[in-house]
């Protein structure tokens, strides 16, 4: 089966930000619905707040009914020296394995390269539900550079990944 080409949209206004937040908080976005209290705040407020932050971007993909089915986000680190943080890549459960994640990643990477980005830092959880994300990072050339034990909850570590550009 060939991959379908979906149009990637840049989040540009508060309406887009609200729709992105709704998608993040939907039951069709994340396999692991045991969100931390901080993640819930992040998902509900961060897209809107990011509209005011230089070099912070969200992109999304819609289905044929104009519903958001995937989101990716990145931002320059707090030092503003060309390091970028890749926060989220989320694809609706019903639209996975269609090449959407790759399209979003390539859009994000192009933006970071246009900004003369030096590296990308990202992360995920070490639970089995995140094995596909860990594999994706490895396939994209990211190196595992850290393990933060019990970061999210007791028994859930944060795995940090890095890629030089």
C-alpha positions as CSV (number, residue, x, y, z in Angstrom):
1,X,0.0,0.0,0.0
2,X,1.4,3.4,-0.9
3,X,1.6,6.2,1.6
4,X,-1.1,8.9,1.3
5,X,0.1,12.5,1.1
6,X,-1.6,14.7,3.7
7,X,-1.4,18.5,3.8
8,X,0.6,19.9,6.8
9,X,-0.7,23.1,8.2
10,X,1.2,25.6,10.5
11,X,-0.7,26.5,13.6
12,X,-1.3,30.2,13.2
13,X,-4.0,31.5,15.5
14,X,-6.0,30.9,18.7
15,X,-8.6,28.8,16.9
16,X,-5.9,26.5,15.6
17,X,-4.4,26.4,19.1
18,X,-7.7,25.4,20.7
19,X,-8.2,22.6,18.1
20,X,-4.6,21.3,18.7
21,X,-5.3,21.3,22.5
22,X,-8.6,19.4,21.9
23,X,-6.7,16.8,19.9
24,X,-4.0,16.4,22.5
25,X,-6.7,15.8,25.1
26,X,-8.7,13.4,23.0
27,X,-8.8,9.7,23.7
28,X,-7.6,9.1,20.1
29,X,-4.3,10.9,20.4
30,X,-2.1,9.1,23.0
31,X,-2.1,5.3,23.7
32,X,-1.1,6.1,27.2
33,X,-3.9,8.1,28.7
34,X,-2.3,8.3,32.2
35,X,-1.2,11.9,31.7
36,X,0.7,13.7,34.4
37,X,-1.0,16.8,35.9
38,X,1.7,18.9,34.1
39,X,0.9,17.3,30.8
40,X,-2.7,18.1,31.2
41,X,-1.8,21.8,31.7
42,X,0.7,21.6,28.9
43,X,-1.8,20.2,26.4
44,X,-4.6,22.6,27.3
45,X,-2.5,25.9,27.5
46,X,0.8,25.5,25.7
47,X,-0.4,25.6,22.1
48,X,-2.1,29.0,22.7
49,X,0.8,30.3,24.7
50,X,3.3,29.2,22.1
51,X,1.8,31.6,19.5
52,X,3.6,34.4,21.4
53,X,7.0,32.7,21.6
54,X,9.7,33.2,18.9
55,X,10.8,30.0,17.1
56,X,8.1,27.8,18.7
57,X,5.9,26.0,16.2
58,X,3.1,23.5,16.0
59,X,2.0,21.9,12.7
60,X,-1.0,19.7,12.2
61,X,-2.7,17.5,9.7
62,X,-6.5,17.2,9.1
63,X,-8.6,14.5,7.7
64,X,-11.2,14.9,5.0
65,X,-13.7,16.2,7.6
66,X,-11.3,18.9,8.7
67,X,-10.6,17.2,12.1
68,X,-7.1,17.3,13.4
69,X,-5.5,13.9,13.2
70,X,-1.8,14.6,13.9
71,X,0.3,17.3,15.6
72,X,4.1,17.9,15.9
73,X,5.7,20.8,17.9
74,X,9.2,22.2,18.4
75,X,10.8,25.2,20.1
76,X,14.2,26.7,20.4
77,X,15.8,26.0,23.8
78,X,15.8,28.7,26.4
79,X,19.4,29.7,25.6
80,X,18.5,30.5,22.0
81,X,21.7,29.2,20.6
82,X,20.3,27.0,17.9
83,X,19.3,24.0,20.0
84,X,15.7,22.8,19.4
85,X,13.4,20.7,21.6
86,X,11.0,18.4,19.9
87,X,8.1,18.2,22.2
88,X,5.4,16.1,20.7
89,X,4.5,14.0,17.6
90,X,1.0,12.6,18.0
91,X,-1.0,10.7,15.3
92,X,-4.6,9.7,15.8
93,X,-4.9,6.0,16.4
94,X,-7.0,5.5,13.3
95,X,-4.5,7.2,11.0
96,X,-1.2,5.6,12.0
97,X,1.2,3.9,9.5
98,X,0.2,6.2,6.6
99,X,3.3,8.3,6.5
100,X,1.8,11.2,8.4
101,X,4.5,11.1,11.2
102,X,7.2,11.2,8.6
103,X,5.6,14.2,6.8
104,X,5.4,16.1,10.0
105,X,8.9,15.3,11.1
106,X,10.3,16.4,7.7
107,X,8.3,19.7,8.0
108,X,9.7,20.3,11.5
109,X,13.3,19.4,10.4
110,X,13.1,21.8,7.5
111,X,12.0,24.6,9.8
112,X,14.8,23.9,12.2
113,X,17.4,23.8,9.4
114,X,16.1,27.1,8.1
115,X,16.7,28.6,11.5
116,X,20.3,27.2,11.4
117,X,19.5,24.8,14.2
118,X,22.5,22.8,15.6
119,X,20.7,19.9,17.2
120,X,17.3,18.4,18.2
121,X,16.7,17.1,21.7
122,X,13.6,15.0,22.4
123,X,12.3,12.5,24.8
124,X,9.8,9.7,25.5
125,X,8.8,7.4,28.3
126,X,10.4,4.0,28.8
127,X,7.1,2.1,29.1
128,X,6.3,-0.6,26.5
129,X,3.6,1.6,24.9
130,X,6.4,3.9,23.7
131,X,8.6,1.2,22.0
132,X,7.5,2.4,18.5
133,X,8.5,6.0,19.4
134,X,11.9,4.8,20.7
135,X,12.4,2.8,17.4
136,X,11.4,5.8,15.3
137,X,14.0,8.0,17.1
138,X,16.7,5.4,16.4
139,X,15.7,5.1,12.7
140,X,15.9,8.9,12.4
141,X,19.4,8.9,13.7
142,X,18.8,10.1,17.3
143,X,21.1,8.9,20.0
144,X,19.8,7.8,23.5
145,X,21.7,10.2,25.8
146,X,19.9,9.9,29.1
147,X,17.6,8.1,31.4
148,X,15.7,10.0,34.1
149,X,14.4,7.2,36.5
150,X,10.9,7.7,37.9
151,X,10.5,11.0,36.0
152,X,6.8,10.8,35.1
153,X,5.5,8.5,37.8
154,X,7.2,5.9,40.0
155,X,8.5,3.3,37.7
156,X,8.3,5.5,34.5
157,X,11.5,6.8,33.3
158,X,12.1,9.6,30.8
159,X,14.5,8.7,27.9
160,X,16.3,11.6,26.3
161,X,17.4,11.5,22.7
162,X,19.7,13.9,20.8
163,X,20.5,14.4,17.1
164,X,23.2,16.7,15.7
165,X,22.2,18.6,12.5
